């Protein structure tokens, strides 16, 4: 079933929407959650939580053209919250490490006056990612969206870990420059 029809089922409050979503995206969402929480049972709980939040969020949102991205974002947030809630020190340290890497590029001040406008930042990030070649974009997304390890990325793309690290370092540097050109001071 196509995404438009699934979203229509959500809007009609038809429970078939959840079954269709599970059939189409369940394994991908579970895999995303498992990559973050590193526990199959918790990943399943995160997947189920995603369906609950999607059920509540779709009316007023209508993510017809980006349903998977909408669901993946929910799954990712639920999974990260599970890590924080369960105090998984080793996994949390990994997530903190990745956050620190990106903090060098994307500032996140704590006071309300200095908060970055999400829509403008989103457009700048999309244009940055759109300007990368496919391999670099995929490496960047696997690292910072899916939270894959350097070793996993190296294996997935059949390249050396050194190349992955170098690519990520250069991408972060280019992102920093791109953000500065877009008016964000770091």
SVG drawing of the C-alpha trace seen along z (x, -y; Angstrom):
<svg xmlns="http://www.w3.org/2000/svg" viewBox="-12 -37 55 46">
<polyline fill="none" stroke="black" stroke-width="0.4" points="0.0,0.0 1.3,-3.5 2.1,-6.1 -0.8,-8.4 -3.3,-5.6 -1.7,-4.7 -1.9,-8.3 -5.5,-8.5 -6.3,-5.5 -4.7,-7.3 -6.8,-10.4 -9.9,-8.3 -8.8,-6.8 -8.8,-3.3 -6.7,-0.8 -5.7,0.9 -3.2,-2.0 -1.1,-0.6 -1.1,2.9 -0.2,1.5 2.6,-0.7 4.0,2.4 4.0,4.4 5.7,1.7 8.1,0.1 8.2,2.3 11.5,4.0 13.2,0.8 11.9,-1.0 12.9,1.9 16.4,2.0 16.8,-1.8 15.7,-1.4 17.9,1.6 20.9,-0.3 20.4,-2.9 19.2,-0.8 21.2,2.3 18.5,4.6 15.9,6.4 13.1,6.3 13.5,2.6 13.7,2.0 10.3,3.7 8.9,1.5 10.3,-1.6 8.7,-0.4 5.3,0.0 5.7,-3.4 6.3,-4.9 2.9,-3.6 1.2,-5.1 2.8,-8.5 2.1,-8.4 -1.6,-7.6 -1.7,-10.7 0.4,-13.0 -0.9,-12.3 -4.0,-14.4 -3.0,-17.4 0.2,-16.3 -0.3,-14.7 3.1,-13.2 2.0,-11.7 5.2,-12.4 7.5,-11.6 5.9,-9.0 9.0,-6.9 11.0,-10.0 8.2,-11.0 8.1,-7.6 11.9,-7.3 12.2,-10.6 9.7,-9.4 11.5,-6.1 14.8,-7.8 13.5,-10.1 11.8,-7.3 15.0,-5.1 17.2,-7.9 14.9,-8.6 15.0,-4.9 18.8,-5.1 18.6,-8.1 15.9,-6.5 17.6,-3.2 21.0,-4.8 22.9,-2.7 26.2,-4.2 28.2,-2.6 25.7,-3.4 25.0,-6.9 28.8,-7.6 28.7,-6.7 25.7,-9.0 27.4,-11.8 30.5,-11.3 28.5,-11.7 26.7,-14.8 30.1,-16.4 31.3,-15.8 28.3,-17.6 28.4,-20.3 31.6,-21.5 29.4,-22.3 26.0,-23.1 25.8,-25.2 22.9,-24.7 22.8,-27.6 20.7,-27.0 19.0,-30.4 15.8,-30.9 17.0,-34.1 19.9,-32.3 18.0,-29.2 18.4,-28.4 15.3,-28.6 14.6,-25.0 13.1,-25.6 16.1,-27.7 18.6,-25.2 16.7,-22.4 16.9,-24.1 20.6,-24.7 21.3,-21.1 19.2,-19.8 21.1,-22.0 24.4,-20.8 23.5,-17.1 22.2,-17.7 25.6,-19.1 27.5,-16.0 28.1,-13.1 26.1,-10.0 28.9,-8.1 29.7,-11.0 26.0,-11.8 25.4,-8.1 28.4,-7.9 27.3,-11.1 23.7,-10.0 24.7,-6.5 26.9,-8.0 24.8,-10.9 21.2,-9.7 21.5,-5.9 24.4,-6.2 26.4,-3.5 29.9,-2.9 32.9,-3.6 33.5,0.1 29.9,0.7 30.1,-2.1 33.4,-0.8 32.0,2.7 28.8,1.5 30.5,-0.6 33.6,1.7 36.0,-1.1 38.7,-1.5 37.9,-2.9 40.5,-5.6 38.6,-6.7 35.3,-6.8 37.0,-9.0 38.6,-11.3 35.3,-11.6 33.4,-12.5 36.0,-15.0 35.9,-16.7 32.1,-16.7 31.9,-18.3 34.4,-20.9 32.4,-21.6 29.2,-21.7 30.7,-24.2 31.6,-26.4 28.2,-25.9 26.5,-27.0 28.7,-30.1 27.8,-31.0 24.2,-30.6 24.6,-33.1 25.2,-30.8 28.2,-31.7 30.0,-29.0"/>
</svg>
